[in-house]
Amino acid sequence: MIPENYPSFQKTLAQGKPLETWPLALQALWYDACGDWETSHNIAQDLHTPMGSWIHAYLHRKEGDDWNAKYWYSQAGQSFPGYGLEEELQILVEANL
């Protein structure tokens, strides 16, 4: 079952893994929220959609690679955000619920 909102998504972080029935974009965000950047990145880079590009951008921004992040934001049709990473994670999660 897909979480209803961001707080319910946060509660799922205590699980060992996201549900396999979740969309891959949401699974990627779950892994990132649990501190597993590598698994999140592996999923996101294989999502050839605007959402996959946006998550990919966010992940490169998070690692401090702004040049790469800007490329992926442009692929996603998004501007480089002027807000923090925690806020962007919430926005991304909510966009996938």
Secondary structure by P-SEA (a helix, b strand, c coil): cccccaaaaaaacccccccccccaaaaaaaaaaacaaaaaaaaaaacccaaaaaaaaaaaaaacaaaaaaaaaaaaccccccccaaaaaaaaaaaac
